[in-house]
Amino acid sequence: MFGIGKVQAETLKVGDPAPNFTAASSDGSQVELKSIIGKTPIVLYFYPKDDTPGCTTEACSLRDHFAAFRKLNATVYGISYDSIESHKKFIAKFNLPFALLSDKDRVIAKLYGAGGMLFAKRMTFVIDKSGKIAWINPKVDPSTHSQELEDVLAKLNTVS
């Protein structure tokens, strides 16, 4: 099974259906991807670890651009291997306005090709309203990530 998932993850590309998953969210809910598809474009950003320098830069930049993401009707989720308790502390410390999902079993990261041995890889996916992957960034730069996402979401909104 591990090998099959890994092969699938490595072949994910723009236009593919986004793999479904269910994960515990920092807001206390369970998020199932297929139940939220169709409402808004969805940003799934995988990151290595809560409250570390690069991850904090990335999360705070997303926070600072969050009003623009809202205007573009996007839903943002951060995903790492950290626990819900760790996510809650990270959100509180930096006043993050979006939910963080816990992938403690590393299943979601593997599905999306973002799995690493100790930490999730820093990668981002944008899923369109039809549930297809509209954009992938396999090598995210935390300092330019928010502006890049804003541009992608703006283009997606003009298409849909």
Protein Blocks (a to p, Z undefined) as FASTA:
>chain_A
ZZmmmmmmmmgcehiacdddddddfkopacdfklmgojaccdddddfbghifklmmmmmm
mmmmmmmmmmnopacddddfbdfklmmmmmmmnopabdcddffkommmmmnopacfkbcc
dddddddfkopafbdcfbdcfklmmmmmmmmmmmmmmmZZ
